[in-house]
Amino acid sequence: MLTVTSVSRSFGDLQVLDEVSFEVRPGRMTGFLGANGSGKTTTMRIVLGVLAAHGGTVAWHGSPVTGGVRQRFGYMPEERGLYPKMAVGEQIAWLGQLHGLDKDTARRNTEHLLDQLELGHRAKDKLEELSLGNQQRAQVAAALVHDPVMLILDEPFSGLDPIAVETVLGVLRERAANGVPVLFSSHQLSVVERLCDDVVIISGGRIAVSGARDELRARYGATRFELVVASDAGWVRDVPGVRVVDVDGPRVVFEPDGGAGVDQVDQVVLEAALRRGAVRSFTPVVPTLGEIFMEAI
Protein backbone atom coordinates (compact mmCIF):
# COMPACT_ATOMS: atom_id res chain seq x y z
CA MET A 1 0.00 0.00 0.00
CA LEU A 2 1.19 3.50 -0.84
CA THR A 3 0.56 6.07 1.89
CA VAL A 4 0.96 9.81 1.35
CA THR A 5 0.88 11.71 4.65
CA SER A 6 0.76 15.50 5.09
CA VAL A 7 2.86 16.20 2.00
CA SER A 8 3.52 19.86 1.24
CA ARG A 9 5.44 21.58 -1.54
CA SER A 10 6.08 25.18 -2.58
CA PHE A 11 7.67 26.84 -5.58
CA GLY A 12 9.01 30.12 -4.28
CA ASP A 13 6.13 31.90 -2.56
CA LEU A 14 3.53 29.69 -4.22
CA GLN A 15 2.38 26.74 -2.12
CA VAL A 16 1.13 24.08 -4.52
CA LEU A 17 0.55 21.25 -2.01
CA ASP A 18 -0.78 21.76 1.49
CA GLU A 19 -0.87 18.76 3.86
CA VAL A 20 -1.89 16.27 1.15
CA SER A 21 -2.79 12.83 2.54
CA PHE A 22 -4.32 9.73 0.92
CA GLU A 23 -3.79 5.99 0.41
CA VAL A 24 -3.59 3.77 -2.66
CA ARG A 25 -4.52 0.26 -1.60
CA PRO A 26 -3.42 -3.06 -3.15
CA GLY A 27 -5.58 -4.36 -5.95
CA ARG A 28 -7.60 -1.13 -6.19
CA MET A 29 -7.79 1.51 -8.88
CA THR A 30 -7.60 4.99 -7.37
CA GLY A 31 -8.71 7.92 -9.52
CA PHE A 32 -6.76 11.09 -8.71
CA LEU A 33 -8.85 14.03 -9.88
CA GLY A 34 -8.42 17.77 -9.95
CA ALA A 35 -8.55 20.80 -12.21
CA ASN A 36 -5.46 21.96 -14.09
CA GLY A 37 -2.94 23.33 -11.61
CA SER A 38 -4.54 21.61 -8.61
CA GLY A 39 -1.39 19.67 -7.68
CA LYS A 40 -1.93 16.22 -9.22
CA THR A 41 1.27 16.01 -11.24
CA THR A 42 3.36 17.58 -8.46
CA THR A 43 2.06 14.95 -6.04
CA MET A 44 2.89 12.13 -8.45
CA ARG A 45 6.39 13.48 -9.01
CA ILE A 46 7.00 13.62 -5.26
CA VAL A 47 5.84 10.01 -4.88
CA LEU A 48 8.31 9.05 -7.61
CA GLY A 49 11.17 11.08 -6.12
CA VAL A 50 11.39 13.43 -9.10
CA LEU A 51 10.58 16.30 -6.72
CA ALA A 52 11.33 16.58 -3.02
CA ALA A 53 8.53 17.27 -0.55
CA HIS A 54 8.97 20.25 1.76
CA GLY A 55 7.00 18.41 4.44
CA GLY A 56 5.28 15.10 5.04
CA THR A 57 6.14 11.52 4.06
CA VAL A 58 5.55 8.93 1.35
CA ALA A 59 5.56 5.30 2.53
CA TRP A 60 5.34 1.90 0.84
CA HIS A 61 3.84 -0.77 3.09
CA GLY A 62 4.62 1.38 6.12
CA SER A 63 8.28 2.10 5.31
CA PRO A 64 9.79 5.17 3.61
CA VAL A 65 9.95 4.88 -0.16
CA THR A 66 13.54 4.30 -1.26
CA GLY A 67 15.18 4.48 -4.66
CA GLY A 68 15.13 0.71 -4.89
CA VAL A 69 11.38 0.61 -4.27
CA ARG A 70 10.75 3.38 -6.79
CA GLN A 71 12.61 1.39 -9.44
CA ARG A 72 9.87 -1.21 -9.11
CA PHE A 73 7.12 1.37 -9.70
CA GLY A 74 5.63 1.89 -13.14
CA TYR A 75 5.18 5.51 -14.21
CA MET A 76 3.51 7.02 -17.22
CA PRO A 77 3.99 10.81 -17.51
CA GLU A 78 1.42 13.03 -19.16
CA GLU A 79 4.07 14.20 -21.63
CA ARG A 80 5.16 11.41 -23.96
CA GLY A 81 8.75 10.46 -23.20
CA LEU A 82 9.63 7.68 -25.65
CA TYR A 83 12.16 8.05 -28.46
CA PRO A 84 10.39 8.91 -31.74
CA LYS A 85 13.01 7.41 -34.06
CA MET A 86 13.46 4.13 -32.19
CA ALA A 87 11.41 0.99 -32.93
CA VAL A 88 8.53 0.52 -30.52
CA GLY A 89 9.30 -3.03 -29.41
CA GLU A 90 13.03 -2.42 -29.18
CA GLN A 91 12.76 0.55 -26.85
CA ILE A 92 10.11 -0.97 -24.58
CA ALA A 93 12.27 -4.07 -24.13
CA TRP A 94 15.27 -1.82 -23.47
CA LEU A 95 13.34 0.06 -20.80
CA GLY A 96 12.47 -3.28 -19.21
CA GLN A 97 16.18 -4.09 -19.01
CA LEU A 98 16.87 -0.69 -17.41
CA HIS A 99 14.43 -1.75 -14.69
CA GLY A 100 16.45 -4.90 -14.06
CA LEU A 101 14.88 -7.52 -16.34
CA ASP A 102 17.14 -9.89 -18.25
CA LYS A 103 17.04 -9.57 -22.04
CA ASP A 104 14.79 -12.59 -22.70
CA THR A 105 12.25 -11.64 -20.01
CA ALA A 106 12.14 -8.06 -21.26
CA ARG A 107 11.51 -9.31 -24.80
CA ARG A 108 8.74 -11.73 -23.71
CA ASN A 109 7.03 -9.08 -21.58
CA THR A 110 7.20 -6.60 -24.45
CA GLU A 111 5.67 -9.01 -26.94
CA HIS A 112 2.88 -9.93 -24.50
CA LEU A 113 2.05 -6.31 -23.69
CA LEU A 114 2.08 -5.14 -27.30
CA ASP A 115 -0.26 -7.99 -28.21
CA GLN A 116 -2.58 -7.07 -25.31
CA LEU A 117 -2.59 -3.44 -26.43
CA GLU A 118 -3.13 -4.49 -30.06
CA LEU A 119 0.23 -3.11 -31.16
CA GLY A 120 2.02 -6.38 -31.86
CA HIS A 121 1.98 -5.74 -35.61
CA ARG A 122 3.68 -2.35 -35.09
CA ALA A 123 6.54 -3.57 -32.88
CA LYS A 124 9.19 -2.94 -35.55
CA ASP A 125 7.85 0.47 -36.55
CA LYS A 126 9.44 3.67 -35.31
CA LEU A 127 7.37 5.43 -32.68
CA GLU A 128 6.99 8.53 -34.89
CA GLU A 129 5.26 6.38 -37.52
CA LEU A 130 2.40 5.59 -35.13
CA SER A 131 -0.74 7.64 -34.61
CA LEU A 132 -0.93 9.67 -31.40
CA GLY A 133 -3.34 7.13 -29.93
CA ASN A 134 -0.99 4.24 -30.69
CA GLN A 135 1.93 6.21 -29.25
CA GLN A 136 -0.13 6.50 -26.06
CA ARG A 137 -0.63 2.72 -25.98
CA ALA A 138 3.12 2.27 -26.39
CA GLN A 139 3.65 4.63 -23.44
CA VAL A 140 1.33 2.43 -21.35
CA ALA A 141 3.38 -0.63 -22.35
CA ALA A 142 6.58 1.13 -21.28
CA ALA A 143 5.11 1.70 -17.81
CA LEU A 144 4.11 -1.95 -17.44
CA VAL A 145 6.94 -3.89 -19.08
CA HIS A 146 8.90 -4.58 -15.86
CA ASP A 147 5.87 -5.98 -13.97
CA PRO A 148 5.70 -3.04 -11.53
CA VAL A 149 4.51 -3.44 -7.94
CA MET A 150 2.78 -0.03 -8.16
CA LEU A 151 1.38 1.91 -11.11
CA ILE A 152 1.26 5.71 -11.33
CA LEU A 153 -0.33 6.95 -14.54
CA ASP A 154 -0.77 10.61 -15.45
CA GLU A 155 -3.59 10.99 -18.02
CA PRO A 156 -3.25 7.48 -19.49
CA PHE A 157 -6.36 7.84 -21.68
CA SER A 158 -5.40 11.10 -23.35
CA GLY A 159 -5.74 10.90 -27.12
CA LEU A 160 -7.33 7.45 -27.12
CA ASP A 161 -10.46 6.67 -29.13
CA PRO A 162 -13.25 4.71 -27.36
CA ILE A 163 -12.00 1.34 -28.63
CA ALA A 164 -8.45 2.05 -27.49
CA VAL A 165 -9.75 3.20 -24.10
CA GLU A 166 -11.43 -0.18 -23.64
CA THR A 167 -8.22 -1.97 -24.59
CA VAL A 168 -6.14 -0.02 -22.05
CA LEU A 169 -8.85 -0.43 -19.40
CA GLY A 170 -8.67 -4.20 -19.79
CA VAL A 171 -4.91 -4.23 -19.27
CA LEU A 172 -5.10 -2.00 -16.18
CA ARG A 173 -7.94 -4.01 -14.65
CA GLU A 174 -5.87 -7.16 -15.05
CA ARG A 175 -2.96 -5.59 -13.14
CA ALA A 176 -5.25 -4.44 -10.35
CA ALA A 177 -6.85 -7.89 -10.17
CA ASN A 178 -3.37 -9.26 -9.52
CA GLY A 179 -3.00 -7.02 -6.47
CA VAL A 180 -1.14 -4.03 -7.93
CA PRO A 181 -2.18 -0.63 -6.50
CA VAL A 182 -2.98 1.76 -9.35
CA LEU A 183 -3.06 5.55 -9.05
CA PHE A 184 -4.14 7.41 -12.17
CA SER A 185 -5.28 10.89 -13.10
CA SER A 186 -7.72 11.69 -15.88
CA HIS A 187 -9.99 14.46 -17.05
CA GLN A 188 -12.32 11.86 -18.62
CA LEU A 189 -14.64 11.49 -15.64
CA SER A 190 -16.89 8.97 -17.35
CA VAL A 191 -13.91 6.64 -17.77
CA VAL A 192 -12.78 7.21 -14.18
CA GLU A 193 -16.28 6.42 -12.92
CA ARG A 194 -16.26 3.06 -14.67
CA LEU A 195 -12.71 2.16 -13.74
CA CYS A 196 -11.90 3.39 -10.24
CA ASP A 197 -12.58 1.75 -6.89
CA ASP A 198 -11.45 4.78 -4.88
CA VAL A 199 -11.43 8.50 -5.60
CA VAL A 200 -9.14 11.29 -4.41
CA ILE A 201 -10.11 14.84 -5.41
CA ILE A 202 -7.53 17.59 -4.98
CA SER A 203 -8.35 21.29 -5.23
CA GLY A 204 -5.95 24.17 -4.71
CA GLY A 205 -3.27 21.84 -3.40
CA ARG A 206 -5.50 20.32 -0.72
CA ILE A 207 -7.47 17.09 -0.63
CA ALA A 208 -11.12 18.05 -0.97
CA VAL A 209 -12.64 14.55 -0.95
CA SER A 210 -11.35 10.98 -0.72
CA GLY A 211 -12.91 7.58 -0.27
CA ALA A 212 -14.41 4.58 -2.04
CA ARG A 213 -16.33 5.58 -5.15
CA ASP A 214 -19.61 3.97 -4.11
CA GLU A 215 -19.37 5.41 -0.60
CA LEU A 216 -18.87 8.90 -2.01
CA ARG A 217 -21.82 8.50 -4.36
CA ALA A 218 -23.98 7.40 -1.43
CA ARG A 219 -22.70 10.25 0.74
CA TYR A 220 -23.31 12.97 -1.84
CA GLY A 221 -26.63 11.53 -2.93
CA ALA A 222 -28.05 10.75 0.50
CA THR A 223 -30.14 13.91 0.74
CA ARG A 224 -31.32 14.38 -2.84
CA PHE A 225 -34.44 12.80 -4.36
CA GLU A 226 -36.19 12.63 -7.71
CA LEU A 227 -39.99 12.63 -7.97
CA VAL A 228 -41.97 12.04 -11.15
CA VAL A 229 -45.71 12.65 -11.02
CA ALA A 230 -48.55 12.59 -13.52
CA SER A 231 -48.85 16.39 -13.79
CA ASP A 232 -46.67 19.45 -13.23
CA ALA A 233 -44.36 19.14 -10.20
CA GLY A 234 -43.74 22.85 -9.68
CA TRP A 235 -45.78 22.77 -6.45
CA VAL A 236 -42.80 21.12 -4.68
CA ARG A 237 -41.21 24.59 -4.51
CA ASP A 238 -43.85 25.55 -1.95
CA VAL A 239 -43.24 22.63 0.42
CA PRO A 240 -41.60 23.88 3.65
CA GLY A 241 -38.07 22.61 4.27
CA VAL A 242 -37.45 21.79 0.60
CA ARG A 243 -34.96 23.23 -1.88
CA VAL A 244 -35.75 22.41 -5.50
CA VAL A 245 -32.61 21.60 -7.47
CA ASP A 246 -34.28 21.07 -10.84
CA VAL A 247 -37.85 20.90 -12.13
CA ASP A 248 -38.97 19.97 -15.62
CA GLY A 249 -42.72 19.49 -15.97
CA PRO A 250 -43.70 16.34 -14.04
CA ARG A 251 -40.11 15.68 -12.87
CA VAL A 252 -38.49 17.42 -9.91
CA VAL A 253 -35.21 16.92 -8.06
CA PHE A 254 -35.13 18.28 -4.52
CA GLU A 255 -33.21 18.18 -1.24
CA PRO A 256 -33.68 19.48 2.31
CA ASP A 257 -32.95 23.18 2.76
CA GLY A 258 -31.56 22.61 6.24
CA GLY A 259 -34.76 23.34 8.10
CA ALA A 260 -35.93 19.74 8.45
CA GLY A 261 -34.45 16.25 8.60
CA VAL A 262 -33.99 14.14 5.49
CA ASP A 263 -36.60 11.56 6.46
CA GLN A 264 -39.17 14.26 7.14
CA VAL A 265 -38.62 16.04 3.84
CA ASP A 266 -38.77 13.03 1.55
CA GLN A 267 -41.86 11.65 3.31
CA VAL A 268 -43.60 15.03 3.37
CA VAL A 269 -43.08 15.47 -0.38
CA LEU A 270 -44.13 11.91 -1.17
CA GLU A 271 -47.29 12.15 0.91
CA ALA A 272 -48.18 15.47 -0.71
CA ALA A 273 -47.65 13.98 -4.17
CA LEU A 274 -49.88 10.99 -3.41
CA ARG A 275 -52.66 13.31 -2.26
CA ARG A 276 -52.45 15.16 -5.56
CA GLY A 277 -52.59 12.12 -7.81
CA ALA A 278 -50.47 9.38 -9.37
CA VAL A 279 -46.76 9.07 -8.56
CA ARG A 280 -44.75 7.61 -11.41
CA SER A 281 -41.48 7.23 -9.48
CA PHE A 282 -39.76 8.39 -6.34
CA THR A 283 -36.07 7.58 -5.84
CA PRO A 284 -32.90 8.82 -4.17
CA VAL A 285 -30.58 10.51 -6.65
CA VAL A 286 -27.20 8.81 -7.08
CA PRO A 287 -24.78 11.48 -8.32
CA THR A 288 -22.24 10.91 -11.06
CA LEU A 289 -18.57 11.30 -10.31
CA GLY A 290 -18.65 14.48 -12.38
CA GLU A 291 -21.31 15.96 -10.12
CA ILE A 292 -19.34 14.98 -7.02
CA PHE A 293 -16.23 16.53 -8.53
CA MET A 294 -17.96 19.82 -9.29
CA GLU A 295 -19.46 20.02 -5.80
CA ALA A 296 -16.19 19.10 -4.09
CA ILE A 297 -14.11 21.77 -5.82
Contacts in CASP RR format, 6 or more apart in sequence:
PFRMAT RR
TARGET T0000
AUTHOR 0000-0000-0000
METHOD contacts of the structure
MODEL  1
MLTVTSVSRSFGDLQVLDEVSFEVRPGRMTGFLGANGSGKTTTMRIVLGV
LAAHGGTVAWHGSPVTGGVRQRFGYMPEERGLYPKMAVGEQIAWLGQLHG
LDKDTARRNTEHLLDQLELGHRAKDKLEELSLGNQQRAQVAAALVHDPVM
LILDEPFSGLDPIAVETVLGVLRERAANGVPVLFSSHQLSVVERLCDDVV
IISGGRIAVSGARDELRARYGATRFELVVASDAGWVRDVPGVRVVDVDGP
RVVFEPDGGAGVDQVDQVVLEAALRRGAVRSFTPVVPTLGEIFMEAI
1 23 0 8 1.000
1 24 0 8 1.000
1 25 0 8 1.000
1 26 0 8 1.000
1 60 0 8 1.000
1 61 0 8 1.000
1 62 0 8 1.000
1 181 0 8 1.000
2 23 0 8 1.000
2 24 0 8 1.000
2 47 0 8 1.000
2 58 0 8 1.000
2 59 0 8 1.000
2 60 0 8 1.000
2 65 0 8 1.000
2 150 0 8 1.000
2 181 0 8 1.000
2 183 0 8 1.000
3 23 0 8 1.000
3 57 0 8 1.000
3 58 0 8 1.000
3 59 0 8 1.000
3 60 0 8 1.000
3 62 0 8 1.000
4 20 0 8 1.000
4 21 0 8 1.000
4 22 0 8 1.000
4 23 0 8 1.000
4 43 0 8 1.000
4 47 0 8 1.000
4 57 0 8 1.000
4 58 0 8 1.000
5 21 0 8 1.000
5 56 0 8 1.000
5 57 0 8 1.000
5 58 0 8 1.000
5 59 0 8 1.000
6 19 0 8 1.000
6 20 0 8 1.000
6 21 0 8 1.000
6 55 0 8 1.000
6 56 0 8 1.000
6 57 0 8 1.000
7 17 0 8 1.000
7 19 0 8 1.000
7 20 0 8 1.000
7 21 0 8 1.000
7 43 0 8 1.000
7 46 0 8 1.000
7 53 0 8 1.000
7 55 0 8 1.000
7 56 0 8 1.000
7 57 0 8 1.000
7 58 0 8 1.000
8 15 0 8 1.000
8 17 0 8 1.000
8 18 0 8 1.000
8 19 0 8 1.000
8 20 0 8 1.000
8 53 0 8 1.000
8 54 0 8 1.000
8 55 0 8 1.000
8 56 0 8 1.000
9 15 0 8 1.000
9 16 0 8 1.000
9 17 0 8 1.000
9 42 0 8 1.000
9 46 0 8 1.000
9 51 0 8 1.000
9 53 0 8 1.000
9 54 0 8 1.000
9 55 0 8 1.000
10 16 0 8 1.000
10 54 0 8 1.000
15 205 0 8 1.000
16 37 0 8 1.000
16 39 0 8 1.000
16 42 0 8 1.000
16 205 0 8 1.000
17 39 0 8 1.000
17 42 0 8 1.000
17 43 0 8 1.000
17 46 0 8 1.000
17 53 0 8 1.000
17 205 0 8 1.000
18 204 0 8 1.000
18 205 0 8 1.000
18 206 0 8 1.000
19 206 0 8 1.000
20 43 0 8 1.000
20 202 0 8 1.000
20 205 0 8 1.000
20 206 0 8 1.000
20 207 0 8 1.000
21 207 0 8 1.000
22 30 0 8 1.000
22 200 0 8 1.000
22 207 0 8 1.000
22 210 0 8 1.000
24 30 0 8 1.000
24 150 0 8 1.000
24 181 0 8 1.000
24 182 0 8 1.000
24 183 0 8 1.000
24 198 0 8 1.000
25 181 0 8 1.000
25 198 0 8 1.000
26 179 0 8 1.000
26 180 0 8 1.000
26 181 0 8 1.000
27 176 0 8 1.000
27 177 0 8 1.000
27 178 0 8 1.000
27 179 0 8 1.000
27 180 0 8 1.000
27 181 0 8 1.000
27 182 0 8 1.000
27 197 0 8 1.000
28 176 0 8 1.000
28 181 0 8 1.000
28 182 0 8 1.000
28 197 0 8 1.000
28 198 0 8 1.000
29 172 0 8 1.000
29 173 0 8 1.000
29 176 0 8 1.000
29 182 0 8 1.000
29 184 0 8 1.000
29 195 0 8 1.000
29 196 0 8 1.000
29 197 0 8 1.000
29 198 0 8 1.000
30 181 0 8 1.000
30 182 0 8 1.000
30 183 0 8 1.000
30 184 0 8 1.000
30 196 0 8 1.000
30 197 0 8 1.000
30 198 0 8 1.000
30 199 0 8 1.000
30 200 0 8 1.000
31 183 0 8 1.000
31 184 0 8 1.000
31 185 0 8 1.000
31 186 0 8 1.000
31 192 0 8 1.000
31 195 0 8 1.000
31 196 0 8 1.000
31 198 0 8 1.000
31 199 0 8 1.000
31 200 0 8 1.000
32 40 0 8 1.000
32 43 0 8 1.000
32 44 0 8 1.000
32 183 0 8 1.000
32 184 0 8 1.000
32 185 0 8 1.000
32 200 0 8 1.000
32 202 0 8 1.000
33 40 0 8 1.000
33 185 0 8 1.000
33 186 0 8 1.000
33 189 0 8 1.000
33 192 0 8 1.000
33 199 0 8 1.000
33 200 0 8 1.000
33 201 0 8 1.000
33 202 0 8 1.000
33 289 0 8 1.000
33 293 0 8 1.000
34 40 0 8 1.000
34 185 0 8 1.000
34 201 0 8 1.000
34 202 0 8 1.000
34 203 0 8 1.000
34 293 0 8 1.000
34 297 0 8 1.000
35 203 0 8 1.000
35 297 0 8 1.000
37 204 0 8 1.000
38 202 0 8 1.000
38 203 0 8 1.000
38 204 0 8 1.000
38 205 0 8 1.000
38 297 0 8 1.000
39 202 0 8 1.000
39 204 0 8 1.000
39 205 0 8 1.000
40 154 0 8 1.000
40 185 0 8 1.000
40 202 0 8 1.000
41 78 0 8 1.000
41 154 0 8 1.000
41 185 0 8 1.000
42 51 0 8 1.000
43 202 0 8 1.000
44 75 0 8 1.000
44 152 0 8 1.000
44 154 0 8 1.000
44 183 0 8 1.000
44 185 0 8 1.000
45 51 0 8 1.000
46 52 0 8 1.000
46 53 0 8 1.000
46 58 0 8 1.000
47 58 0 8 1.000
47 65 0 8 1.000
47 152 0 8 1.000
47 183 0 8 1.000
48 70 0 8 1.000
48 73 0 8 1.000
48 75 0 8 1.000
48 152 0 8 1.000
49 65 0 8 1.000
49 67 0 8 1.000
49 70 0 8 1.000
57 64 0 8 1.000
58 64 0 8 1.000
58 65 0 8 1.000
59 65 0 8 1.000
60 69 0 8 1.000
60 150 0 8 1.000
69 149 0 8 1.000
71 99 0 8 1.000
71 100 0 8 1.000
72 99 0 8 1.000
72 146 0 8 1.000
72 148 0 8 1.000
72 149 0 8 1.000
72 150 0 8 1.000
73 148 0 8 1.000
73 149 0 8 1.000
73 150 0 8 1.000
73 151 0 8 1.000
73 152 0 8 1.000
74 143 0 8 1.000
74 144 0 8 1.000
74 146 0 8 1.000
74 148 0 8 1.000
74 150 0 8 1.000
74 151 0 8 1.000
74 152 0 8 1.000
75 143 0 8 1.000
75 152 0 8 1.000
75 153 0 8 1.000
75 154 0 8 1.000
76 139 0 8 1.000
76 140 0 8 1.000
76 142 0 8 1.000
76 143 0 8 1.000
76 151 0 8 1.000
76 152 0 8 1.000
76 153 0 8 1.000
76 154 0 8 1.000
76 156 0 8 1.000
77 154 0 8 1.000
78 154 0 8 1.000
78 155 0 8 1.000
78 158 0 8 1.000
78 185 0 8 1.000
80 135 0 8 1.000
80 136 0 8 1.000
80 139 0 8 1.000
81 139 0 8 1.000
82 88 0 8 1.000
82 91 0 8 1.000
82 127 0 8 1.000
82 135 0 8 1.000
82 138 0 8 1.000
82 139 0 8 1.000
82 142 0 8 1.000
83 91 0 8 1.000
83 127 0 8 1.000
84 126 0 8 1.000
84 127 0 8 1.000
84 128 0 8 1.000
85 126 0 8 1.000
85 127 0 8 1.000
85 128 0 8 1.000
86 126 0 8 1.000
86 127 0 8 1.000
87 123 0 8 1.000
87 124 0 8 1.000
87 125 0 8 1.000
87 126 0 8 1.000
87 127 0 8 1.000
88 114 0 8 1.000
88 119 0 8 1.000
88 122 0 8 1.000
88 123 0 8 1.000
88 124 0 8 1.000
88 125 0 8 1.000
88 126 0 8 1.000
88 127 0 8 1.000
88 130 0 8 1.000
88 138 0 8 1.000
89 110 0 8 1.000
89 114 0 8 1.000
89 123 0 8 1.000
89 124 0 8 1.000
90 124 0 8 1.000
91 127 0 8 1.000
91 142 0 8 1.000
92 110 0 8 1.000
92 113 0 8 1.000
92 114 0 8 1.000
92 138 0 8 1.000
92 141 0 8 1.000
92 142 0 8 1.000
92 145 0 8 1.000
93 103 0 8 1.000
93 106 0 8 1.000
93 107 0 8 1.000
93 109 0 8 1.000
93 110 0 8 1.000
93 145 0 8 1.000
94 106 0 8 1.000
95 142 0 8 1.000
95 145 0 8 1.000
95 146 0 8 1.000
96 106 0 8 1.000
96 109 0 8 1.000
96 110 0 8 1.000
96 145 0 8 1.000
96 146 0 8 1.000
97 103 0 8 1.000
97 106 0 8 1.000
99 145 0 8 1.000
99 146 0 8 1.000
100 146 0 8 1.000
101 109 0 8 1.000
101 145 0 8 1.000
101 146 0 8 1.000
106 145 0 8 1.000
106 146 0 8 1.000
109 145 0 8 1.000
109 146 0 8 1.000
109 147 0 8 1.000
110 123 0 8 1.000
110 141 0 8 1.000
110 145 0 8 1.000
111 120 0 8 1.000
111 123 0 8 1.000
113 141 0 8 1.000
113 144 0 8 1.000
113 145 0 8 1.000
113 171 0 8 1.000
114 120 0 8 1.000
114 122 0 8 1.000
114 123 0 8 1.000
114 138 0 8 1.000
114 141 0 8 1.000
116 167 0 8 1.000
116 171 0 8 1.000
117 137 0 8 1.000
117 138 0 8 1.000
117 140 0 8 1.000
117 141 0 8 1.000
117 167 0 8 1.000
117 168 0 8 1.000
117 171 0 8 1.000
118 137 0 8 1.000
118 167 0 8 1.000
119 130 0 8 1.000
119 134 0 8 1.000
119 137 0 8 1.000
119 138 0 8 1.000
119 141 0 8 1.000
122 129 0 8 1.000
122 130 0 8 1.000
122 134 0 8 1.000
127 135 0 8 1.000
127 138 0 8 1.000
130 138 0 8 1.000
132 159 0 8 1.000
133 159 0 8 1.000
133 160 0 8 1.000
133 161 0 8 1.000
133 164 0 8 1.000
134 164 0 8 1.000
136 156 0 8 1.000
136 157 0 8 1.000
136 158 0 8 1.000
136 159 0 8 1.000
136 160 0 8 1.000
136 164 0 8 1.000
137 160 0 8 1.000
137 164 0 8 1.000
137 167 0 8 1.000
137 168 0 8 1.000
139 156 0 8 1.000
140 153 0 8 1.000
140 156 0 8 1.000
140 168 0 8 1.000
140 171 0 8 1.000
143 151 0 8 1.000
143 153 0 8 1.000
144 151 0 8 1.000
144 171 0 8 1.000
144 175 0 8 1.000
148 180 0 8 1.000
149 180 0 8 1.000
150 180 0 8 1.000
150 181 0 8 1.000
150 182 0 8 1.000
150 183 0 8 1.000
151 172 0 8 1.000
151 175 0 8 1.000
151 180 0 8 1.000
151 181 0 8 1.000
151 182 0 8 1.000
151 183 0 8 1.000
151 184 0 8 1.000
152 183 0 8 1.000
152 184 0 8 1.000
153 172 0 8 1.000
153 182 0 8 1.000
153 183 0 8 1.000
153 184 0 8 1.000
153 185 0 8 1.000
154 184 0 8 1.000
154 185 0 8 1.000
155 185 0 8 1.000
155 186 0 8 1.000
155 187 0 8 1.000
156 168 0 8 1.000
156 172 0 8 1.000
156 184 0 8 1.000
156 186 0 8 1.000
157 165 0 8 1.000
157 168 0 8 1.000
157 186 0 8 1.000
157 188 0 8 1.000
157 191 0 8 1.000
158 186 0 8 1.000
158 187 0 8 1.000
160 168 0 8 1.000
165 188 0 8 1.000
165 191 0 8 1.000
169 191 0 8 1.000
169 194 0 8 1.000
169 195 0 8 1.000
172 182 0 8 1.000
172 184 0 8 1.000
172 195 0 8 1.000
173 195 0 8 1.000
175 182 0 8 1.000
176 182 0 8 1.000
176 197 0 8 1.000
184 192 0 8 1.000
184 195 0 8 1.000
184 196 0 8 1.000
186 192 0 8 1.000
189 288 0 8 1.000
189 289 0 8 1.000
189 290 0 8 1.000
189 293 0 8 1.000
190 289 0 8 1.000
192 199 0 8 1.000
192 289 0 8 1.000
193 213 0 8 1.000
193 288 0 8 1.000
193 289 0 8 1.000
193 290 0 8 1.000
196 213 0 8 1.000
197 212 0 8 1.000
197 213 0 8 1.000
198 210 0 8 1.000
198 211 0 8 1.000
198 212 0 8 1.000
198 213 0 8 1.000
199 209 0 8 1.000
199 210 0 8 1.000
199 211 0 8 1.000
199 212 0 8 1.000
199 213 0 8 1.000
199 216 0 8 1.000
199 289 0 8 1.000
199 292 0 8 1.000
200 207 0 8 1.000
200 209 0 8 1.000
200 210 0 8 1.000
200 211 0 8 1.000
201 207 0 8 1.000
201 208 0 8 1.000
201 209 0 8 1.000
201 210 0 8 1.000
201 292 0 8 1.000
201 293 0 8 1.000
201 296 0 8 1.000
201 297 0 8 1.000
202 208 0 8 1.000
203 296 0 8 1.000
203 297 0 8 1.000
208 296 0 8 1.000
208 297 0 8 1.000
209 216 0 8 1.000
209 292 0 8 1.000
209 296 0 8 1.000
213 289 0 8 1.000
216 292 0 8 1.000
217 286 0 8 1.000
217 287 0 8 1.000
217 289 0 8 1.000
217 292 0 8 1.000
218 286 0 8 1.000
220 287 0 8 1.000
220 291 0 8 1.000
220 292 0 8 1.000
220 295 0 8 1.000
221 284 0 8 1.000
221 285 0 8 1.000
221 286 0 8 1.000
221 287 0 8 1.000
222 262 0 8 1.000
222 284 0 8 1.000
223 255 0 8 1.000
223 256 0 8 1.000
223 262 0 8 1.000
224 245 0 8 1.000
224 253 0 8 1.000
224 254 0 8 1.000
224 255 0 8 1.000
224 284 0 8 1.000
224 285 0 8 1.000
224 287 0 8 1.000
225 253 0 8 1.000
225 254 0 8 1.000
225 255 0 8 1.000
225 266 0 8 1.000
225 269 0 8 1.000
225 282 0 8 1.000
225 283 0 8 1.000
225 284 0 8 1.000
225 285 0 8 1.000
226 251 0 8 1.000
226 252 0 8 1.000
226 253 0 8 1.000
226 281 0 8 1.000
226 282 0 8 1.000
226 283 0 8 1.000
226 284 0 8 1.000
226 285 0 8 1.000
227 233 0 8 1.000
227 236 0 8 1.000
227 251 0 8 1.000
227 252 0 8 1.000
227 253 0 8 1.000
227 254 0 8 1.000
227 269 0 8 1.000
227 270 0 8 1.000
227 273 0 8 1.000
227 279 0 8 1.000
227 281 0 8 1.000
227 282 0 8 1.000
228 250 0 8 1.000
228 251 0 8 1.000
228 252 0 8 1.000
228 279 0 8 1.000
228 280 0 8 1.000
228 281 0 8 1.000
228 282 0 8 1.000
229 250 0 8 1.000
229 273 0 8 1.000
229 276 0 8 1.000
229 277 0 8 1.000
229 278 0 8 1.000
229 279 0 8 1.000
229 280 0 8 1.000
230 250 0 8 1.000
230 277 0 8 1.000
230 278 0 8 1.000
230 279 0 8 1.000
230 280 0 8 1.000
231 250 0 8 1.000
231 276 0 8 1.000
231 277 0 8 1.000
232 249 0 8 1.000
232 250 0 8 1.000
233 247 0 8 1.000
233 249 0 8 1.000
233 250 0 8 1.000
233 251 0 8 1.000
233 252 0 8 1.000
233 273 0 8 1.000
234 244 0 8 1.000
234 247 0 8 1.000
234 249 0 8 1.000
234 252 0 8 1.000
235 272 0 8 1.000
235 276 0 8 1.000
236 242 0 8 1.000
236 244 0 8 1.000
236 247 0 8 1.000
236 252 0 8 1.000
236 254 0 8 1.000
236 269 0 8 1.000
236 272 0 8 1.000
237 244 0 8 1.000
237 247 0 8 1.000
239 265 0 8 1.000
239 268 0 8 1.000
239 269 0 8 1.000
239 272 0 8 1.000
240 260 0 8 1.000
240 268 0 8 1.000
241 256 0 8 1.000
241 257 0 8 1.000
241 258 0 8 1.000
241 259 0 8 1.000
241 260 0 8 1.000
241 265 0 8 1.000
242 254 0 8 1.000
242 255 0 8 1.000
242 256 0 8 1.000
242 257 0 8 1.000
242 265 0 8 1.000
242 268 0 8 1.000
242 269 0 8 1.000
243 254 0 8 1.000
243 255 0 8 1.000
243 256 0 8 1.000
243 257 0 8 1.000
244 252 0 8 1.000
244 253 0 8 1.000
244 254 0 8 1.000
245 253 0 8 1.000
245 254 0 8 1.000
245 255 0 8 1.000
246 252 0 8 1.000
246 253 0 8 1.000
247 253 0 8 1.000
250 280 0 8 1.000
253 285 0 8 1.000
254 265 0 8 1.000
254 269 0 8 1.000
255 265 0 8 1.000
256 262 0 8 1.000
256 265 0 8 1.000
260 268 0 8 1.000
266 282 0 8 1.000
270 279 0 8 1.000
270 282 0 8 1.000
273 279 0 8 1.000
273 282 0 8 1.000
287 295 0 8 1.000
END
